[in-house]
Amino acid sequence: MAFKYCILFAVVAAASAAVLPVAVKHIEYAHAPAEYQFEYSVHDDHTGDIKSQHEERHGDNVVGQYTLIDADGYRRVVEYTADEHNGFNAVVRREPVKTAIPVAKVVAPIAKVYAAPIAKVAVPVAKVAYPAYHY
């Protein structure tokens, strides 16, 4: 019985492949070099997250720059270019931040320490008699 189902599915698949014509339409696009320009920035005083980037592309030439504040308080500035002949090139410089960057303030509750009362315990002392040795 399973053999009959396999034959039936094979016949249906062959028939549907023969009935449906496959049409491929080739679309030609005019060759145009890529062109774009974007820019973004973040300035969050609460967390101290300050960064920015901008980039432009004209054909195969890309020019951009991004800045961010490192953990040690210096601003990292990266200026980069990329093209077909020279590849990707970046110049990195660090400069001190002129304005104070607020750091997120976290206030943790101080745990109160209570001293437990010291219990006075009387420990009985046992009296032990040792035999006297004579030398």
Beta strands, then each sheet from edge to edge (+ up, - down):
strand 1: 35-44
strand 2: 49-58
strand 3: 61-69
strand 4: 74-83
strand 5: 87-96
sheet 1: 1+ 2- 3+ 4- 5+
end
